[in-house]
Amino acid sequence: MERPAVSIRHQAAAALSAAPRLPLPNAVDRHRVVWSYAITLGVYHALALLVLLPWCFSWTGVALAIGGIYVFGSLGINLGYHRLLTHRGLVCPKWLEHGFAILGICSMQDTPARWVAVHRRHHEHSDRQDDPHSPLVGFLWGHAGWMLLQNRDLAGPGIYDRYARDVLRDPFYRRLERTLLYPIIVISSWAVFFLAGFAAALLTGTSPAESARFGASLLVLGVFLRTVLVWHITWSVNSLAHLWGYQNYPTGESSRNNWLVAVLSNGEGWHNNHHADPRSARHGHRWWEVDLIFGFVVLLEAAGLARNVRRPAPPLS
């Protein structure tokens, strides 16, 4: 008699129950909420829900939200923050590197230097107690909860000195830490989406009120909803891709290749491959492990805009 198929939901539940448990990192203070993160996450999620109001909806906004997942999430965070700045899997001209970083900033996942520092610490302590966001503490902790409680190991200049000194040699990244440049870029991106929609509608003869509605729809979908979607896709690499999936390599921690996360993130979900060879700009190692981000890197390389592109080491390829 054939066994019934096991649903994805039950597979995930089984992975959660079978995973070993970790205590919170020693440096976490259970009683100190990081209100700047908690408020930002709450406000953005609330603003994203405005898409449910007909006044804030447009199909152009839907297209911008979907396209923005690739532009701001895949190119800004996954390529710019992760493969380029954190792991130095390739080298780009500074103007292009900074352009990718600006796209990442518009995704509201912290400054490039801090993102790099936290992620490098994750690799150093992956799925051990000092890992900032291991889901072996708990799924919600690994997904987003780790940002909401004070962690002394992630605060102050020490984490920058240890993990991101190379990034901060660049004056652009230093200014993002020491000036108001980061919030200026974020708020400017809001204005660009709203004003572009407003102006485009006006130029077609639409009334000012309807033009404002159209501009607001681009802001709600193209910025707030898109940002929330990119957040959860990025967080799923930290949570789902350390709990559910398969391993090509015995890396000594629980990283997994998760096809669902790989599809949503355009290649970041081949996470066990990444932990096996973090410096490689290519995360999909098998022929069917599609990695659209690396495909874009190959195009940059062919155009002379990327060099020193790291491929998987020979034993891993």
Protein Blocks (a to p, Z undefined) as FASTA:
>chain_A
ZZddddfklmmmmmmmmpccddddfklcfklccfklmmmmmmmmmmmmmmmpmklgcfkl
mmmmmmmmmmmmmmmmmmmmmmmmmnopaccdfklmmmmmmmmmmnonojfklmmmmmmm
mmmmgoiaklmblcklomklmmmmmmmpccfklgcjklmmmmmmmmmmpmklmmmmmmmk
lmmmmmmmmmmmmmmmmmmmmmnopafklmmmmmmmmmmmmmmmmmmmmmmmmmmmmmmm
mmgccdfbdghpabdcdfklmmmnoommmmmlmmmmmmlmbfblbfklccfklmmmmmmm
mnopaghiacddfklZZ
